């Protein structure tokens, strides 16, 4: 299977299909009921619009995820606070992701964020994006959301080790699926068939992925 870890945060119905196809369970800290009965939580996501660090930390303590993401750094002045929070989260997660979103952080990004943290890159959607150039990311990167084809293109510019994606769950509600190039009507249809075929086609996108060799 591909070396890039893939997570989906969604219903138990979707998780059941995804886990069979090599994905790992993801969940937002506000919705832990979706992972009841799941043995291992791969990714603990956040409610970035109404972030509650205390609630996030409690969820990390309860789930012991493989990966979680600290709150976005939308203002350079917040970096120290977010790094401190990430350090607290690291007590309960194998790895913590920090998501820089202030262009001022481009200069000296590697030096300003402790090496034990991975970086997160928000794939462009109508909800937002990471404004920093992909080329300033020199360490392992987790891709946050977006279309699977866009995720794969971005991965040619930075060293991706993991991603979360649930875009295909929206399209499946309308009988569409991801065919490896884009979204279109499924030839047979059915929500679960759309989910399964979308996931398999995302798997195929990453099967031969090799992180770009970055100049130092």
C-alpha angles and dihedrals in degrees: 000000000000118000092230113092113231124203133185125194108203145096125330087252092060093040091055091057095041095050091054089054097052101269125128129234118263129184139175113241089240093060110044093147088080091069100046106136094019110127098207131029110210100183133020109199129194140230094242095181094057102020118187111186095190092054091045092052092049090051091049090051090051099044104031092210126201089231137012134173128231121222116288116268098228093158123046089221090065096057097096092049092049092048089052090051091047089054090054091048090050089068088072105026129064090224136010126206124213117203114206112201104162114093088217088071093066092087111073095355094149093050095046098052117061113250095239090074126078121218126245123214119198109219110226115268134145087272095060146286144221106272095198119100112262088229094071092064106096102163135056112311133204115207113223117212129304133110117327093232091052091047090054093050092050089051089069088068103045139028105267119193100164144006143188122216136168101155091112091061090065094050092045089065087067097043095261128128140185109258098186096272104047146320122297140147113295112243091229105020135205126136098250093044090052090050095048096045092046091052092047091051091049088052089053091053091059100037095098097029118141119180112246117261104247125211114239 
